[in-house]
């Protein structure tokens, strides 16, 4: 029994990731006013294919917001349409 399933990330669209990040930030009292942008990027050596830019983050919320985003980035890969993923 290997641990191959541990490295698997759930596939999600940009809209689904945006919703998950928004809901996660809203659940934390310090992060409710954080604004963010999510965009797809080229796949990195670490496997990520999307990134997030945080805006309007209060200093006391920075670490919490960063941790929330890191957890979501560890769990989700961007689900690209077939025509785009075959071109990459």
Buried (B, 14 or more C-beta within 10 A) or exposed (E): EEEEEEEEBEEBBBEBBBEBBBEBBEEBEBBEEBEBEBEBEEBEEEEBBBBBEBEEBEEEBBEBBBEBBEEBBEEBBBBBEEEEEEEE
